[in-house]
Amino acid sequence: MENPAREVEVPKPEYKDLVFLNIPEIEHLAKSAEVVGRPVDGLIIRFQSYVGTRINESFALQVGDLDLANRQIRIRRTWKNSAKAQRLGPPKSGKPRTVAIPKFLVKPLREQIKGQPETAYVFRAAKGGHVNDHNWRRRIWRKAVELSGLQDVEGLTPHSLRHSYAAIAIKAGADVKILQRQMGHTSASLTLDVYGFLFPERLGQVADAVDAERSAALVSKRG
């Protein structure tokens, strides 16, 4: 599959640093993370790429936040970094939100939380407790990027997986309001500011829809 955004010219200078991976690159990176780390590290890569949460929202997830039967997750908290330590706080938007997960993630997530209490973290460090963002980048991310041959992709960070999710979702047909809710942006205008250039040009579709509505109305009136 071709990268849906790599050849797109970004019109706004402040967003020129956006980096996207396509699906084969994501899968290769996830498998590399499993090699340099544990199976959960590959799951983290896939979760970030196909759900689109911020990484410290993901690392703050607890078992009780998951509703796998309905393929939904409640984002209630995030890790906030300070000079001294990490602490839990509300999501960046200031309020909880519910996100959807694709079917293929249900089984590995169910295996990941099996036997764990509702207060346990979904993504746990090898010695228990939550995964520390900085440690994970140093011990897993950088090595996985190198192993997968992506070290020359300038500006590639774990946050790039969130951008990649947006590109994949838009290509799959997600509208701006759904994308806003999934990603936790404070407004749809913010979502458009960042990812608007990825949305396909649909002026022709609108004109065709108006034409179809007019034709249907006239046929109905004659009938």
BALUM-598158 format. One record per atom (N, C-alpha, C): residue in three letters; atom name; x, y, z. Coordinates in nm, 2 decimals, padded with zeros to 4 digits, always signed. Layout:
residues N
- type atom x y z
- ALA CA X Y Z
...
***
This chain:
residues 223
- type atom x y z
- MET N +00.08 -00.12 +00.00
- MET CA +00.00 +00.00 +00.00
- MET C +00.09 +00.12 +00.00
- GLU N +00.05 +00.22 -00.09
- GLU CA +00.13 +00.34 -00.09
- GLU C +00.10 +00.43 +00.03
- ASN N +00.20 +00.50 +00.07
- ASN CA +00.18 +00.60 +00.18
- ASN C +00.08 +00.71 +00.13
- PRO N -00.03 +00.73 +00.21
- PRO CA -00.14 +00.82 +00.16
- PRO C -00.10 +00.97 +00.17
- ALA N +00.01 +01.00 +00.23
- ALA CA +00.05 +01.14 +00.25
- ALA C +00.19 +01.18 +00.21
- ARG N +00.27 +01.08 +00.18
- ARG CA +00.41 +01.12 +00.16
- ARG C +00.44 +01.22 +00.05
- GLU N +00.36 +01.21 -00.05
- GLU CA +00.38 +01.30 -00.17
- GLU C +00.30 +01.43 -00.16
- VAL N +00.22 +01.44 -00.05
- VAL CA +00.14 +01.56 -00.04
- VAL C +00.22 +01.68 +00.00
- GLU N +00.19 +01.79 -00.07
- GLU CA +00.26 +01.92 -00.03
- GLU C +00.18 +01.98 +00.08
- VAL N +00.24 +02.00 +00.20
- VAL CA +00.17 +02.06 +00.31
- VAL C +00.17 +02.21 +00.30
- PRO N +00.05 +02.28 +00.29
- PRO CA +00.04 +02.42 +00.26
- PRO C +00.09 +02.51 +00.38
- LYS N +00.07 +02.47 +00.50
- LYS CA +00.10 +02.56 +00.62
- LYS C +00.24 +02.53 +00.67
- PRO N +00.33 +02.63 +00.68
- PRO CA +00.47 +02.60 +00.72
- PRO C +00.48 +02.54 +00.86
- GLU N +00.38 +02.57 +00.95
- GLU CA +00.40 +02.52 +01.09
- GLU C +00.37 +02.37 +01.09
- TYR N +00.32 +02.31 +00.99
- TYR CA +00.29 +02.17 +00.99
- TYR C +00.37 +02.09 +00.89
- LYS N +00.48 +02.15 +00.84
- LYS CA +00.57 +02.08 +00.75
- LYS C +00.65 +01.97 +00.82
- ASP N +00.65 +01.96 +00.95
- ASP CA +00.72 +01.86 +01.02
- ASP C +00.64 +01.73 +01.04
- LEU N +00.52 +01.72 +00.99
- LEU CA +00.44 +01.60 +01.01
- LEU C +00.50 +01.49 +00.93
- VAL N +00.51 +01.37 +01.00
- VAL CA +00.57 +01.25 +00.94
- VAL C +00.47 +01.14 +00.95
- PHE N +00.45 +01.07 +00.83
- PHE CA +00.36 +00.96 +00.82
- PHE C +00.43 +00.83 +00.78
- LEU N +00.38 +00.72 +00.84
- LEU CA +00.42 +00.59 +00.79
- LEU C +00.30 +00.52 +00.73
- ASN N +00.32 +00.44 +00.63
- ASN CA +00.21 +00.37 +00.57
- ASN C +00.20 +00.23 +00.64
- ILE N +00.10 +00.16 +00.61
- ILE CA +00.07 +00.04 +00.69
- ILE C +00.18 -00.07 +00.68
- PRO N +00.24 -00.10 +00.57
- PRO CA +00.35 -00.19 +00.57
- PRO C +00.47 -00.15 +00.66
- GLU N +00.49 -00.02 +00.66
- GLU CA +00.60 +00.04 +00.75
- GLU C +00.56 +00.02 +00.89
- ILE N +00.44 +00.05 +00.92
- ILE CA +00.39 +00.03 +01.06
- ILE C +00.41 -00.11 +01.11
- GLU N +00.37 -00.20 +01.03
- GLU CA +00.37 -00.35 +01.06
- GLU C +00.52 -00.39 +01.08
- HIS N +00.60 -00.34 +00.99
- HIS CA +00.75 -00.38 +01.00
- HIS C +00.81 -00.32 +01.13
- LEU N +00.77 -00.20 +01.16
- LEU CA +00.82 -00.14 +01.29
- LEU C +00.76 -00.21 +01.41
- ALA N +00.64 -00.25 +01.41
- ALA CA +00.58 -00.33 +01.52
- ALA C +00.66 -00.46 +01.54
- LYS N +00.68 -00.53 +01.43
- LYS CA +00.76 -00.66 +01.44
- LYS C +00.90 -00.64 +01.49
- SER N +00.96 -00.53 +01.45
- SER CA +01.09 -00.49 +01.50
- SER C +01.09 -00.46 +01.65
- ALA N +00.98 -00.40 +01.70
- ALA CA +00.97 -00.37 +01.84
- ALA C +00.96 -00.49 +01.92
- GLU N +00.89 -00.59 +01.86
- GLU CA +00.88 -00.72 +01.93
- GLU C +01.01 -00.79 +01.94
- VAL N +01.10 -00.77 +01.84
- VAL CA +01.23 -00.84 +01.84
- VAL C +01.32 -00.77 +01.94
- VAL N +01.32 -00.64 +01.95
- VAL CA +01.41 -00.57 +02.04
- VAL C +01.36 -00.57 +02.18
- GLY N +01.22 -00.59 +02.20
- GLY CA +01.16 -00.58 +02.33
- GLY C +01.08 -00.71 +02.35
- ARG N +00.95 -00.68 +02.38
- ARG CA +00.85 -00.79 +02.41
- ARG C +00.73 -00.78 +02.32
- PRO N +00.64 -00.88 +02.32
- PRO CA +00.52 -00.87 +02.23
- PRO C +00.44 -00.74 +02.26
- VAL N +00.44 -00.70 +02.38
- VAL CA +00.36 -00.58 +02.42
- VAL C +00.41 -00.46 +02.34
- ASP N +00.54 -00.45 +02.31
- ASP CA +00.60 -00.34 +02.24
- ASP C +00.55 -00.33 +02.10
- GLY N +00.53 -00.44 +02.04
- GLY CA +00.47 -00.44 +01.91
- GLY C +00.32 -00.40 +01.91
- LEU N +00.25 -00.44 +02.02
- LEU CA +00.11 -00.40 +02.04
- LEU C +00.10 -00.25 +02.06
- ILE N +00.20 -00.19 +02.13
- ILE CA +00.20 -00.05 +02.15
- ILE C +00.21 +00.03 +02.02
- ILE N +00.30 -00.02 +01.93
- ILE CA +00.32 +00.04 +01.80
- ILE C +00.18 +00.04 +01.72
- ARG N +00.12 -00.08 +01.72
- ARG CA +00.00 -00.10 +01.65
- ARG C -00.12 -00.01 +01.71
- PHE N -00.12 -00.01 +01.84
- PHE CA -00.23 +00.07 +01.91
- PHE C -00.21 +00.21 +01.87
- GLN N -00.09 +00.27 +01.88
- GLN CA -00.07 +00.41 +01.85
- GLN C -00.11 +00.44 +01.70
- SER N -00.08 +00.34 +01.61
- SER CA -00.10 +00.36 +01.47
- SER C -00.25 +00.34 +01.42
- TYR N -00.32 +00.26 +01.49
- TYR CA -00.46 +00.23 +01.45
- TYR C -00.57 +00.28 +01.54
- VAL N -00.53 +00.34 +01.65
- VAL CA -00.63 +00.40 +01.74
- VAL C -00.61 +00.55 +01.75
- GLY N -00.48 +00.60 +01.75
- GLY CA -00.46 +00.74 +01.73
- GLY C -00.45 +00.82 +01.86
- THR N -00.45 +00.75 +01.98
- THR CA -00.44 +00.82 +02.10
- THR C -00.30 +00.88 +02.12
- ARG N -00.28 +00.98 +02.21
- ARG CA -00.15 +01.03 +02.24
- ARG C -00.08 +00.92 +02.33
- ILE N +00.05 +00.91 +02.32
- ILE CA +00.12 +00.79 +02.37
- ILE C +00.11 +00.79 +02.53
- ASN N +00.10 +00.91 +02.59
- ASN CA +00.09 +00.90 +02.74
- ASN C -00.05 +00.88 +02.78
- GLU N -00.15 +00.90 +02.69
- GLU CA -00.29 +00.85 +02.72
- GLU C -00.29 +00.70 +02.71
- SER N -00.22 +00.64 +02.62
- SER CA -00.21 +00.50 +02.61
- SER C -00.15 +00.44 +02.73
- PHE N -00.04 +00.49 +02.77
- PHE CA +00.04 +00.44 +02.89
- PHE C -00.04 +00.46 +03.02
- ALA N -00.14 +00.55 +03.02
- ALA CA -00.22 +00.57 +03.14
- ALA C -00.34 +00.48 +03.14
- LEU N -00.37 +00.41 +03.04
- LEU CA -00.49 +00.32 +03.03
- LEU C -00.49 +00.22 +03.14
- GLN N -00.60 +00.19 +03.20
- GLN CA -00.62 +00.09 +03.29
- GLN C -00.72 -00.02 +03.24
- VAL N -00.71 -00.14 +03.29
- VAL CA -00.79 -00.24 +03.24
- VAL C -00.94 -00.20 +03.24
- GLY N -00.98 -00.13 +03.35
- GLY CA -01.12 -00.09 +03.36
- GLY C -01.17 +00.01 +03.25
- ASP N -01.07 +00.06 +03.18
- ASP CA -01.11 +00.16 +03.08
- ASP C -01.15 +00.09 +02.95
- LEU N -01.12 -00.04 +02.94
- LEU CA -01.15 -00.11 +02.81
- LEU C -01.28 -00.18 +02.81
- ASP N -01.36 -00.16 +02.71
- ASP CA -01.48 -00.23 +02.68
- ASP C -01.46 -00.30 +02.55
- LEU N -01.40 -00.42 +02.56
- LEU CA -01.36 -00.49 +02.44
- LEU C -01.48 -00.55 +02.37
- ALA N -01.59 -00.58 +02.44
- ALA CA -01.71 -00.64 +02.38
- ALA C -01.77 -00.54 +02.28
- ASN N -01.76 -00.41 +02.31
- ASN CA -01.81 -00.31 +02.22
- ASN C -01.70 -00.24 +02.14
- ARG N -01.57 -00.28 +02.15
- ARG CA -01.46 -00.23 +02.08
- ARG C -01.44 -00.08 +02.11
- GLN N -01.46 -00.04 +02.24
- GLN CA -01.44 +00.10 +02.28
- GLN C -01.35 +00.11 +02.40
- ILE N -01.28 +00.22 +02.41
- ILE CA -01.19 +00.25 +02.52
- ILE C -01.22 +00.39 +02.57
- ARG N -01.23 +00.40 +02.70
- ARG CA -01.25 +00.53 +02.76
- ARG C -01.12 +00.60 +02.80
- ILE N -01.09 +00.71 +02.74
- ILE CA -00.96 +00.79 +02.77
- ILE C -01.00 +00.88 +02.88
- ARG N -00.95 +00.85 +03.00
- ARG CA -00.98 +00.93 +03.12
- ARG C -00.87 +01.01 +03.18
- ARG N -00.75 +00.97 +03.14
- ARG CA -00.63 +01.03 +03.21
- ARG C -00.51 +01.02 +03.11
- THR N -00.40 +01.09 +03.15
- THR CA -00.28 +01.09 +03.08
- THR C -00.16 +01.11 +03.17
- TRP N -00.05 +01.06 +03.14
- TRP CA +00.07 +01.10 +03.22
- TRP C +00.13 +01.23 +03.18
- LYS N +00.15 +01.31 +03.27
- LYS CA +00.21 +01.45 +03.25
- LYS C +00.35 +01.45 +03.31
- ASN N +00.44 +01.50 +03.22
- ASN CA +00.58 +01.50 +03.26
- ASN C +00.62 +01.63 +03.33
- SER N +00.70 +01.62 +03.43
- SER CA +00.75 +01.74 +03.50
- SER C +00.90 +01.72 +03.52
- ALA N +00.97 +01.82 +03.57
- ALA CA +01.11 +01.81 +03.59
- ALA C +01.15 +01.70 +03.69
- LYS N +01.06 +01.67 +03.79
- LYS CA +01.09 +01.57 +03.89
- LYS C +01.03 +01.43 +03.86
- ALA N +00.91 +01.42 +03.81
- ALA CA +00.85 +01.29 +03.80
- ALA C +00.73 +01.30 +03.71
- GLN N +00.67 +01.19 +03.67
- GLN CA +00.54 +01.18 +03.60
- GLN C +00.43 +01.18 +03.70
- ARG N +00.32 +01.24 +03.66
- ARG CA +00.20 +01.24 +03.74
- ARG C +00.08 +01.22 +03.65
- LEU N -00.03 +01.16 +03.70
- LEU CA -00.15 +01.15 +03.62
- LEU C -00.24 +01.27 +03.63
- GLY N -00.30 +01.30 +03.51
- GLY CA -00.39 +01.42 +03.50
- GLY C -00.49 +01.39 +03.40
- PRO N -00.58 +01.48 +03.38
- PRO CA -00.68 +01.47 +03.27
- PRO C -00.62 +01.47 +03.14
- PRO N -00.69 +01.42 +03.04
- PRO CA -00.64 +01.43 +02.90
- PRO C -00.62 +01.58 +02.86
- LYS N -00.55 +01.59 +02.75
- LYS CA -00.51 +01.73 +02.71
- LYS C -00.63 +01.82 +02.68
- SER N -00.74 +01.76 +02.63
- SER CA -00.86 +01.84 +02.61
- SER C -00.93 +01.88 +02.73
- GLY N -00.89 +01.82 +02.85
- GLY CA -00.95 +01.85 +02.98
- GLY C -01.07 +01.76 +03.02
- LYS N -01.12 +01.68 +02.93
- LYS CA -01.23 +01.59 +02.96
- LYS C -01.21 +01.45 +02.90
- PRO N -01.27 +01.35 +02.96
- PRO CA -01.26 +01.22 +02.90
- PRO C -01.33 +01.21 +02.76
- ARG N -01.29 +01.10 +02.69
- ARG CA -01.36 +01.07 +02.56
- ARG C -01.36 +00.92 +02.54
- THR N -01.44 +00.88 +02.45
- THR CA -01.45 +00.74 +02.41
- THR C -01.39 +00.72 +02.27
- VAL N -01.30 +00.63 +02.25
- VAL CA -01.25 +00.60 +02.12
- VAL C -01.28 +00.46 +02.08
- ALA N -01.28 +00.44 +01.95
- ALA CA -01.31 +00.30 +01.89
- ALA C -01.18 +00.23 +01.85
- ILE N -01.18 +00.10 +01.86
- ILE CA -01.06 +00.02 +01.82
- ILE C -01.10 -00.07 +01.71
- PRO N -01.01 -00.10 +01.62
- PRO CA -01.04 -00.20 +01.51
- PRO C -01.05 -00.34 +01.57
- LYS N -01.12 -00.43 +01.50
- LYS CA -01.15 -00.56 +01.54
- LYS C -01.02 -00.64 +01.57
- PHE N -00.92 -00.62 +01.49
- PHE CA -00.80 -00.71 +01.50
- PHE C -00.72 -00.68 +01.63
- LEU N -00.75 -00.57 +01.69
- LEU CA -00.68 -00.54 +01.82
- LEU C -00.74 -00.60 +01.94
- VAL N -00.87 -00.64 +01.92
- VAL CA -00.94 -00.70 +02.04
- VAL C -00.87 -00.82 +02.10
- LYS N -00.83 -00.91 +02.02
- LYS CA -00.77 -01.04 +02.07
- LYS C -00.64 -01.01 +02.14
- PRO N -00.54 -00.94 +02.08
- PRO CA -00.42 -00.91 +02.16
- PRO C -00.44 -00.83 +02.28
- LEU N -00.53 -00.74 +02.28
- LEU CA -00.56 -00.66 +02.40
- LEU C -00.62 -00.74 +02.51
- ARG N -00.71 -00.84 +02.47
- ARG CA -00.77 -00.93 +02.57
- ARG C -00.66 -01.02 +02.63
- GLU N -00.57 -01.06 +02.55
- GLU CA -00.46 -01.14 +02.60
- GLU C -00.37 -01.06 +02.69
- GLN N -00.35 -00.93 +02.66
- GLN CA -00.26 -00.84 +02.74
- GLN C -00.32 -00.82 +02.88
- ILE N -00.45 -00.81 +02.89
- ILE CA -00.51 -00.78 +03.02
- ILE C -00.56 -00.90 +03.10
- LYS N -00.55 -01.02 +03.04
- LYS CA -00.60 -01.14 +03.10
- LYS C -00.54 -01.16 +03.24
- GLY N -00.64 -01.18 +03.34
- GLY CA -00.60 -01.20 +03.48
- GLY C -00.56 -01.08 +03.55
- GLN N -00.57 -00.96 +03.49
- GLN CA -00.53 -00.84 +03.56
- GLN C -00.65 -00.77 +03.62
- PRO N -00.63 -00.71 +03.74
- PRO CA -00.74 -00.63 +03.80
- PRO C -00.77 -00.51 +03.72
- GLU N -00.89 -00.45 +03.74
- GLU CA -00.93 -00.33 +03.66
- GLU C -00.84 -00.21 +03.68
- THR N -00.77 -00.21 +03.79
- THR CA -00.68 -00.09 +03.82
- THR C -00.54 -00.11 +03.76
- ALA N -00.52 -00.23 +03.70
- ALA CA -00.38 -00.25 +03.65
- ALA C -00.37 -00.18 +03.52
- TYR N -00.25 -00.13 +03.48
- TYR CA -00.22 -00.07 +03.36
- TYR C -00.23 -00.17 +03.24
- VAL N -00.28 -00.13 +03.13
- VAL CA -00.29 -00.21 +03.02
- VAL C -00.16 -00.25 +02.96
- PHE N -00.07 -00.14 +02.94
- PHE CA +00.06 -00.16 +02.90
- PHE C +00.16 -00.15 +03.02
- ARG N +00.21 -00.26 +03.05
- ARG CA +00.29 -00.26 +03.18
- ARG C +00.44 -00.28 +03.14
- ALA N +00.53 -00.22 +03.23
- ALA CA +00.67 -00.24 +03.21
- ALA C +00.71 -00.38 +03.25
- ALA N +00.83 -00.42 +03.22
- ALA CA +00.87 -00.56 +03.25
- ALA C +00.87 -00.59 +03.39
- LYS N +00.90 -00.49 +03.48
- LYS CA +00.90 -00.51 +03.62
- LYS C +00.77 -00.47 +03.69
- GLY N +00.66 -00.45 +03.60
- GLY CA +00.53 -00.41 +03.66
- GLY C +00.52 -00.26 +03.66
- GLY N +00.40 -00.21 +03.68
- GLY CA +00.38 -00.07 +03.68
- GLY C +00.36 -00.02 +03.53
- HIS N +00.34 +00.11 +03.52
- HIS CA +00.31 +00.17 +03.39
- HIS C +00.44 +00.18 +03.31
- VAL N +00.43 +00.19 +03.18
- VAL CA +00.55 +00.21 +03.09
- VAL C +00.58 +00.36 +03.09
- ASN N +00.71 +00.39 +03.12
- ASN CA +00.75 +00.53 +03.12
- ASN C +00.79 +00.57 +02.97
- ASP N +00.73 +00.68 +02.93
- ASP CA +00.75 +00.72 +02.79
- ASP C +00.89 +00.74 +02.75
- HIS N +00.97 +00.81 +02.83
- HIS CA +01.11 +00.84 +02.80
- HIS C +01.19 +00.71 +02.80
- ASN N +01.17 +00.62 +02.89
- ASN CA +01.24 +00.49 +02.89
- ASN C +01.21 +00.41 +02.77
- TRP N +01.08 +00.41 +02.74
- TRP CA +01.04 +00.33 +02.62
- TRP C +01.10 +00.38 +02.49
- ARG N +01.11 +00.51 +02.48
- ARG CA +01.17 +00.56 +02.36
- ARG C +01.32 +00.52 +02.35
- ARG N +01.38 +00.52 +02.46
- ARG CA +01.53 +00.49 +02.46
- ARG C +01.55 +00.34 +02.44
- ARG N +01.48 +00.26 +02.51
- ARG CA +01.50 +00.12 +02.51
- ARG C +01.44 +00.04 +02.40
- ILE N +01.33 +00.09 +02.35
- ILE CA +01.25 +00.02 +02.24
- ILE C +01.24 +00.09 +02.11
- TRP N +01.19 +00.21 +02.12
- TRP CA +01.16 +00.29 +02.00
- TRP C +01.28 +00.31 +01.91
- ARG N +01.38 +00.36 +01.96
- ARG CA +01.50 +00.39 +01.88
- ARG C +01.56 +00.27 +01.82
- LYS N +01.57 +00.16 +01.89
- LYS CA +01.62 +00.03 +01.84
- LYS C +01.53 -00.03 +01.73
- ALA N +01.40 -00.02 +01.75
- ALA CA +01.30 -00.07 +01.66
- ALA C +01.31 +00.01 +01.53
- VAL N +01.32 +00.14 +01.54
- VAL CA +01.33 +00.22 +01.42
- VAL C +01.45 +00.18 +01.34
- GLU N +01.56 +00.16 +01.40
- GLU CA +01.69 +00.13 +01.33
- GLU C +01.68 -00.01 +01.27
- LEU N +01.62 -00.11 +01.35
- LEU CA +01.61 -00.24 +01.30
- LEU C +01.52 -00.25 +01.17
- SER N +01.41 -00.17 +01.17
- SER CA +01.32 -00.17 +01.06
- SER C +01.37 -00.08 +00.94
- GLY N +01.48 -00.02 +00.96
- GLY CA +01.54 +00.06 +00.85
- GLY C +01.47 +00.19 +00.82
- LEU N +01.41 +00.24 +00.93
- LEU CA +01.34 +00.37 +00.92
- LEU C +01.42 +00.49 +00.98
- GLN N +01.55 +00.46 +01.01
- GLN CA +01.63 +00.56 +01.08
- GLN C +01.65 +00.69 +00.99
- ASP N +01.64 +00.68 +00.86
- ASP CA +01.66 +00.79 +00.78
- ASP C +01.53 +00.87 +00.75
- VAL N +01.42 +00.83 +00.81
- VAL CA +01.30 +00.91 +00.80
- VAL C +01.31 +01.03 +00.90
- GLU N +01.34 +01.15 +00.85
- GLU CA +01.36 +01.26 +00.93
- GLU C +01.24 +01.30 +01.01
- GLY N +01.26 +01.32 +01.14
- GLY CA +01.16 +01.37 +01.23
- GLY C +01.06 +01.26 +01.28
- LEU N +01.10 +01.13 +01.26
- LEU CA +01.01 +01.02 +01.30
- LEU C +01.02 +01.00 +01.45
- THR N +00.90 +01.01 +01.52
- THR CA +00.89 +01.00 +01.66
- THR C +00.77 +00.91 +01.69
- PRO N +00.75 +00.87 +01.81
- PRO CA +00.62 +00.79 +01.84
- PRO C +00.50 +00.88 +01.81
- HIS N +00.50 +01.01 +01.81
- HIS CA +00.39 +01.09 +01.78
- HIS C +00.35 +01.08 +01.63
- SER N +00.45 +01.04 +01.55
- SER CA +00.43 +01.02 +01.41
- SER C +00.32 +00.91 +01.38
- LEU N +00.31 +00.82 +01.48
- LEU CA +00.22 +00.71 +01.46
- LEU C +00.07 +00.77 +01.47
- ARG N +00.06 +00.87 +01.56
- ARG CA -00.07 +00.93 +01.57
- ARG C -00.11 +01.01 +01.44
- HIS N -00.01 +01.07 +01.38
- HIS CA -00.03 +01.13 +01.25
- HIS C -00.07 +01.03 +01.14
- SER N +00.00 +00.92 +01.15
- SER CA -00.02 +00.81 +01.05
- SER C -00.16 +00.76 +01.07
- TYR N -00.21 +00.74 +01.19
- TYR CA -00.35 +00.70 +01.21
- TYR C -00.44 +00.80 +01.14
- ALA N -00.42 +00.93 +01.16
- ALA CA -00.51 +01.03 +01.10
- ALA C -00.51 +01.01 +00.95
- ALA N -00.40 +00.99 +00.88
- ALA CA -00.39 +00.97 +00.74
- ALA C -00.46 +00.85 +00.70
- ILE N -00.45 +00.74 +00.77
- ILE CA -00.52 +00.61 +00.74
- ILE C -00.67 +00.63 +00.75
- ALA N -00.71 +00.69 +00.86
- ALA CA -00.85 +00.71 +00.89
- ALA C -00.92 +00.80 +00.78
- ILE N -00.85 +00.91 +00.74
- ILE CA -00.91 +01.00 +00.64
- ILE C -00.92 +00.92 +00.51
- LYS N -00.81 +00.85 +00.47
- LYS CA -00.82 +00.77 +00.35
- LYS C -00.93 +00.67 +00.35
- ALA N -00.96 +00.62 +00.47
- ALA CA -01.07 +00.52 +00.48
- ALA C -01.21 +00.58 +00.48
- GLY N -01.21 +00.71 +00.49
- GLY CA -01.34 +00.78 +00.48
- GLY C -01.39 +00.85 +00.60
- ALA N -01.31 +00.86 +00.71
- ALA CA -01.35 +00.93 +00.83
- ALA C -01.38 +01.07 +00.80
- ASP N -01.48 +01.13 +00.86
- ASP CA -01.51 +01.27 +00.84
- ASP C -01.44 +01.35 +00.96
- VAL N -01.44 +01.48 +00.95
- VAL CA -01.36 +01.56 +01.04
- VAL C -01.41 +01.55 +01.18
- LYS N -01.54 +01.54 +01.20
- LYS CA -01.60 +01.53 +01.34
- LYS C -01.56 +01.40 +01.41
- ILE N -01.57 +01.29 +01.33
- ILE CA -01.53 +01.16 +01.39
- ILE C -01.38 +01.16 +01.43
- LEU N -01.30 +01.22 +01.34
- LEU CA -01.16 +01.22 +01.36
- LEU C -01.13 +01.31 +01.48
- GLN N -01.20 +01.42 +01.49
- GLN CA -01.18 +01.51 +01.61
- GLN C -01.20 +01.44 +01.74
- ARG N -01.32 +01.36 +01.75
- ARG CA -01.35 +01.29 +01.87
- ARG C -01.25 +01.18 +01.90
- GLN N -01.21 +01.11 +01.80
- GLN CA -01.12 +01.00 +01.82
- GLN C -00.98 +01.05 +01.87
- MET N -00.94 +01.16 +01.82
- MET CA -00.80 +01.21 +01.85
- MET C -00.80 +01.31 +01.97
- GLY N -00.92 +01.35 +02.02
- GLY CA -00.93 +01.43 +02.13
- GLY C -00.89 +01.58 +02.11
- HIS N -00.91 +01.63 +01.99
- HIS CA -00.89 +01.77 +01.96
- HIS C -01.00 +01.85 +02.02
- THR N -00.97 +01.97 +02.06
- THR CA -01.08 +02.06 +02.12
- THR C -01.18 +02.10 +02.03
- SER N -01.15 +02.10 +01.90
- SER CA -01.25 +02.15 +01.80
- SER C -01.22 +02.08 +01.66
- ALA N -01.32 +02.08 +01.58
- ALA CA -01.30 +02.03 +01.44
- ALA C -01.21 +02.12 +01.36
- SER N -01.21 +02.25 +01.39
- SER CA -01.13 +02.34 +01.32
- SER C -00.98 +02.31 +01.35
- LEU N -00.95 +02.27 +01.47
- LEU CA -00.81 +02.23 +01.50
- LEU C -00.77 +02.11 +01.41
- THR N -00.86 +02.01 +01.41
- THR CA -00.83 +01.89 +01.33
- THR C -00.81 +01.93 +01.18
- LEU N -00.89 +02.02 +01.13
- LEU CA -00.87 +02.07 +00.99
- LEU C -00.74 +02.15 +00.97
- ASP N -00.71 +02.23 +01.08
- ASP CA -00.58 +02.30 +01.07
- ASP C -00.46 +02.21 +01.05
- VAL N -00.47 +02.09 +01.12
- VAL CA -00.35 +02.00 +01.11
- VAL C -00.36 +01.91 +00.99
- TYR N -00.48 +01.85 +00.97
- TYR CA -00.49 +01.74 +00.87
- TYR C -00.58 +01.78 +00.75
- GLY N -00.62 +01.90 +00.74
- GLY CA -00.71 +01.94 +00.63
- GLY C -00.66 +01.91 +00.49
- PHE N -00.53 +01.92 +00.47
- PHE CA -00.47 +01.89 +00.34
- PHE C -00.48 +01.75 +00.30
- LEU N -00.51 +01.66 +00.39
- LEU CA -00.53 +01.52 +00.36
- LEU C -00.67 +01.48 +00.31
- PHE N -00.77 +01.57 +00.34
- PHE CA -00.90 +01.53 +00.30
- PHE C -00.91 +01.55 +00.15
- PRO N -00.98 +01.45 +00.08
- PRO CA -00.99 +01.46 -00.06
- PRO C -01.08 +01.58 -00.10
- GLU N -01.06 +01.63 -00.22
- GLU CA -01.15 +01.74 -00.28
- GLU C -01.28 +01.67 -00.32
- ARG N -01.39 +01.72 -00.26
- ARG CA -01.52 +01.66 -00.28
- ARG C -01.62 +01.76 -00.33
- LEU N -01.58 +01.87 -00.39
- LEU CA -01.67 +01.96 -00.45
- LEU C -01.76 +01.90 -00.56
- GLY N -01.70 +01.81 -00.64
- GLY CA -01.77 +01.75 -00.74
- GLY C -01.88 +01.65 -00.69
- GLN N -01.85 +01.59 -00.58
- GLN CA -01.94 +01.50 -00.51
- GLN C -02.06 +01.57 -00.46
- VAL N -02.04 +01.69 -00.41
- VAL CA -02.15 +01.77 -00.36
- VAL C -02.24 +01.81 -00.47
- ALA N -02.18 +01.86 -00.58
- ALA CA -02.26 +01.90 -00.70
- ALA C -02.34 +01.78 -00.75
- ASP N -02.28 +01.66 -00.75
- ASP CA -02.36 +01.54 -00.80
- ASP C -02.47 +01.51 -00.71
- ALA N -02.45 +01.52 -00.57
- ALA CA -02.55 +01.49 -00.48
- ALA C -02.67 +01.59 -00.49
- VAL N -02.64 +01.72 -00.51
- VAL CA -02.75 +01.82 -00.53
- VAL C -02.83 +01.78 -00.66
- ASP N -02.76 +01.74 -00.76
- ASP CA -02.82 +01.71 -00.89
- ASP C -02.91 +01.59 -00.87
- ALA N -02.87 +01.49 -00.79
- ALA CA -02.95 +01.37 -00.77
- ALA C -03.07 +01.40 -00.69
- GLU N -03.06 +01.49 -00.59
- GLU CA -03.17 +01.53 -00.50
- GLU C -03.28 +01.60 -00.59
- ARG N -03.23 +01.69 -00.68
- ARG CA -03.33 +01.76 -00.76
- ARG C -03.40 +01.67 -00.85
- SER N -03.33 +01.57 -00.91
- SER CA -03.39 +01.48 -01.00
- SER C -03.49 +01.39 -00.93
- ALA N -03.46 +01.34 -00.81
- ALA CA -03.55 +01.26 -00.73
- ALA C -03.67 +01.34 -00.69
- ALA N -03.66 +01.47 -00.66
- ALA CA -03.77 +01.55 -00.62
- ALA C -03.87 +01.57 -00.74
- LEU N -03.81 +01.60 -00.86
- LEU CA -03.89 +01.62 -00.97
- LEU C -03.97 +01.49 -01.01
- VAL N -03.90 +01.38 -01.01
- VAL CA -03.97 +01.25 -01.04
- VAL C -04.08 +01.22 -00.94
- SER N -04.06 +01.25 -00.81
- SER CA -04.16 +01.23 -00.71
- SER C -04.28 +01.32 -00.74
- LYS N -04.25 +01.45 -00.78
- LYS CA -04.36 +01.54 -00.80
- LYS C -04.45 +01.50 -00.92
- ARG N -04.38 +01.45 -01.03
- ARG CA -04.46 +01.40 -01.14
- ARG C -04.54 +01.28 -01.11
- GLY N -04.49 +01.20 -01.02
- GLY CA -04.56 +01.08 -00.98
- GLY C -04.68 +01.11 -00.90
***
